Structure formats: structure tokens, C-alpha cells
Amino acid sequence: MERINGEALSKKIIAELTTEVTHLKKDRRAPCVAFIRVGEDPASVSYVNKKQNTAEVIGIKSRLKVFPKKVSRETMFAQIDDYNNDDDIDGILVQAPLPKHISEIETFNKVSPAKDVDGFGVVNLGKLCQEDEEGFTSCTPAGIIEMIKQEGIDTEWKHVVIVGRSLIVGKPSALLFLQKKIPGNATVTVCHSRTLDLPTHTKQADILITALGLPNTITKEMVKPGVVVIDVGINRIPDTSKKSGFRLVGDVHFESVAPLASKITPVPGGVGPMTVSMLMKNTVKAYRAKMKTE
């Protein structure tokens, strides 16, 4: 069993982007990404802080607008319009989850496709479906594919099983592994909450990707020897030995599954860091595209 070190891979990408941005901004302004956060959910605060800190390391400027949980749809969308129309902003990210009175789908589609560095809008999802590389790929699926490339994991002829059908991970990941290139050319099965007899499907996986949000759900009885496991789940479970009173675990029961896996991502330190670095990569891509049009 080999652990896939997402932290190390992410640091490599960040170092490359830092060199690239240093060169790009010699004669022009720095790239800029704008964030919108609603409420003070600790996880959302932590995620946005991490993204801003990473942007600063690379040399990407960032802006942040924080709204209270009761913010109106009209106020939120007016802010998105301001960012859409600001020529000094290259990328926009609205941190999910949003309050129930604001539609996430409508919000994602409000962001200009040229600044949709999260890749959740209908235009960029359509470009992904058509294998149009000018679009932006959702950051977590893009991070998964980058890990697969960096680790030299073969996908052609392989059976990829994805557990979870979300817009954020499951659906775009399926499209990426179906692409007519490498990584890609895989046979893909997508499982979800209405899938009967989940272990029957997961035991067929050469590459298993989990994005359930349910701690330790995938056990050793549900995988075959030699499987590559990409665990996207980040779940808090009580742990009195920790100062915080909890620890982070994935959707996969690491201790039982790891001995059977050829490669596996830990939680934390696996997919999470890659998501942030791919957001930065999308921001630089958006910046480059904008500079070409000016």
C-alpha cells in the first residue's frame, strides 16, 4: 500500500504557479480571485481562509465579501454582478453551502462563465461534457485527475466506481474519466443513495472514488485487492484525545481498507489540498484568457 500525498503534490503545483505568476505580473497587474461567503460556519470560514492564504503565497490578489445568513437573494446577486463587471477580478468563488432560501444552482449560474473558476456553472459543465479544454473544470475533480496523472495511475480499460452523484464531485468526475484521452477512457459506474447493494459495485472497482460525506462507510469487505482509493470525504467524529474534541476521517475506513489498496489517499492530507491548488490554477487560467482579449 502506498499513500498518495496530496499535500506534497499540492505544494509542487503551488510552487509552479508562484513562478508563473511572478513572471506574468512583471508587466501587468497580478491575477485576482474574489470570494463570497455567507454566515460564519466554521468549515466555510476555514476553507475560505485557506484559499486566501494560498493565493497570497502564489502572488494572486484576493477579495472577500461576507454576508450574514439572512442576506437576501437580491443583495447576493448584486454583489456577484459587481464582481462580474469588475475588470480587475479574474475569478469568482461563492463558498457553499448557502442558506436554504438562496438556490446554489441559480447562484453558480449567476457567475460569469469567464470567471467561474469553481466550474459549477452550466456553461463550464457543458464544456466539460463536450471535452472543451477552454472551460473550467470543478476543482475537486480536477485535483483527483491531477493526482491520477502525477501518480502514474493507468485509467484506460479500467473500471472507475464513483460513490456520490453531486454536482461538486460525482458528476464532473464521471465526465473526466469518460473523456477520450488519458487520464480517461475508463468504464465508469456512478453509485448513490438509491443504489441497491452498494458493495457489489464497489468490489468491481479498479479505481474507487468516494464522495459521500459519511464517515468510515467503505470497509474492507467492499473493495478488492489492488484497488486505488481516492477518498474525498471529510468528516468530523468525536475524539476526546484531541484538544478540539474531534478528528477528521474520510468516507473510507482507512485502517481496514489501506492494507488491500495499491494506493490510497489519507484524510486529511489527500484530496483537500489538491482542491485548493486547482482553484488557483483555474484563476491563473482565467487571468491568461482575459489578458489575451485586452
N, C-alpha and C positions, 0 to 999 in steps of 0.2 A: 504493500500500500504506500502510495505517495501523496502527501498533502499538496494541494495546489495553493501556492502562497499568493493570494490576491493582493496583499499589502506590497510585496516586492514588485509584482507586475505593475501595480498602480504607480508606484514610485518611479519606475522606468518610464512610463508614459508621461508622468508629470515632468520629469527631467527633460524629456524630448520636447514637450510643449513649452517649457520655460526657455529653452534655447531658441525655439521657433518664434515665440512671442518677442523675445529680446531683439531678434533680427527684424521682425515685422514693424515694431514701433520705433525704429530708428528715425524713420522719415514721416511717420503718420501717428495718429493717436493710438492709444492702446485699445485692444478689444474690451468690450463691456457687456456684462450679463446683469440683468435685473431680476430680483426675486420679489414675489408677493407671498406673504404668509398671513394666515387668518387665525387668530387666537394664540394661546400660549401653551399648546400641547407640548410637553417636554420632548417627545421624539421629533416633532416638527422643528422645534427650536434648535435641537441638536443637529439635525440634518442640514438645516439652512446655514448654521454657523460653520459646519464642516465644509460646506460648499464655498462659502465666502472666504474662509481661511485658505482653502486650496487655490482659489482664484488669485488671492493676494500673493501666494508663493510663486505662481506662474507669471504674474505680472498683468493679469486680467483685472480690470476695474469691476466693481460690483456696486449695485444699489439695492436697497431693501425697503419695501413698504409693508408695514404691519398694520392689519386691521383687527378690530375686536370681532368676536364670534358673531355678533349680531349685525355685522355690516350688511348693507343692502346689496342686492344683485347689481343695481344701477351704479352704485358707488364703486364696486369692484370692477365692473366692466369699463367704467370711465377711466380708471387707473390703467387698465390694460390698453385702452385706446391711446392714452398718453404715452405709454411705453412703445406702442406700435408706431407712433408718429414721431418718436424721438430718434433722429438720425445718429445720435451718439451711442445708442443701445443696439447691440447685435443679437443678443439672445434674451428670452424671457422665460422664466420658470415660475409657475404657480404651484406652491407646495401643497400636495394632497396629504391627508384628506381635508375636504372642505365641509362647512356646515351643511346640514341636510336641505336647507332652503336655497342653496345655490347648486345648480347642476354642474357636476365636474365635466361632463361631456361638452356641455354648452360653453363652459369656461375654457376648456382646452381649444375648442374651435374658434374662440374669440381671439386667440393669439395669432398674429400674422404668421403664415406658413414659413416665411423667410426668417422669422425669429423664434420659431417653435423648436428650440434646442432639446426639449423633452421628447419630441417626436410623437405626441399623443393626438395631434390634430388630424382631421380627416384627410387633408392633402398629403401630409407626410406618411400616414399609414397607407394611403393609396399608392404613393410612390414606392414604398417598401413592397407592397403586393406586386407591383409591376417591375420590381428589381431596378428601379431608377436610382442610381447612386447619388444623384443631386439632392435627394431628400435627407432628412434627419431620422436616424434610427433611435428608437427608445433606448435610454441609457443603460438600463439593466440588461436587456437582451444583447445590446451591443457589447457590453462588458463580458457577457458569457461567451460570445463568439470570439472576442479578443483572447480570452483565456484559452479557448479551444485551439486557436491558432498558435499562441505562444507555447503551449504545452505539446504541440505536435500531435494532437489527437485526431485520428482519422475519422471522418464523418461519412464518406462515400460508402454506400451499401449498408450503412449501419442503421439500427433501429433506435431512434430517439423517442423516449417517452417523457412527455411533459405533464406534470400533475398541477393543474391550475389553468384556468382559461381567461385570466384577467387581461384587460387592455394594456396594463403596465408591463406584464411579463409573458404570460402564457401565449396569447395570440401572436404578438410580434416575434416571439422566439420560434414558434412553429413556422412562420413565414421565412425566417432566416435559414432554418435548417432545410427548408424545401427548395431554396434557391439553386439555380443551375450553375453552381460554381463550388469551389472549396474555400472555407467550410460550407457544406451544404450537400446536396444530392443524397440526402438521407430519407428514410421512410419514417414518417412522424405520426405518433399517436398522442392525442391530447385527452387527458382524463380530467374529471372534475367532480363536483359534489353529487352529480346524478349518475356517475359511472358505477355499474354493478361489478362486484368482485374485483376491486382495485388491484389486489396482489397478482391476479392473473396477468394483468397488463404490465405492471412494474417489473415482474420477473422476466419479461421478454426484453427489457431494455439493455442495449449496449451502452447507451448514454441516458442517464436518468436526471431530469431537471425537476426540482420540487419548488413550488411557489404557493404553498397552502396557507401559511400563517398559523399552523397548528403544531405545537412543539412535539418532537420525538415521534411523529406519526409513522414514518417509514422505518421499519425494523428489518433485521437480518432475514427474516422469513419472506420478505417482499422483494429481494434482489437476488441476482445470480452472480456467481463468482466472476471477477474481472470487470465488473461494471464500472463506468466512470460516473461519479455522482457530483452534480452541481446543486448545492443546497442554497436556495435564495431566501429561505425563511429566516426571519429574525424575531425571536420570541423571548419574552421575559418570563422566567419561572422563579418562584421563591427560593432563596438560598441564604440561610441565616449565617453562613460563614463569610458572606460578603458584607462590606460596610454599607452598601446600597440596599441590602436585603434581597437582592435578586441577581440572577446571572442570565446571560444571553445564550440561547440554544437555537438550533435550526429546526427544520421540519423532519430532519433525519436523525435517528438515534445513533449518534456518531460512534459511540463505543462498540456497538454490536455490528454496525454496517461497515465501518472502516476496514476491519480485517479481510472482508470479502472484496472490497473495491480495489481496482488497479490505481485509480486516482480519485481523490475526494476533496471538496472544499470544506474548510472548517468554518464555524460560526462562533465568534466574529473572525474577521481577517480573510474572508473568502471573496464573495461576490460584492459585498458592500463597498469596499474601496474602489473597485473597478467601476461601479456605477458613477461615482463622483468624477473620476478621471475621464470617463467617456462624455460626461456633461461638458467638461472643459474642452474636450476635443471637438464636440459639436459647436461650441461657442466660437472657437478659432475658425472652424469651417464656415460658420455664418459670417464672421468678420471678413474672411477672404472673399467670399461671394459678394459681399456688399462693396468691398474695395474695388472689385472688378467693374462694378456698374457706375462708379463715381468718376 
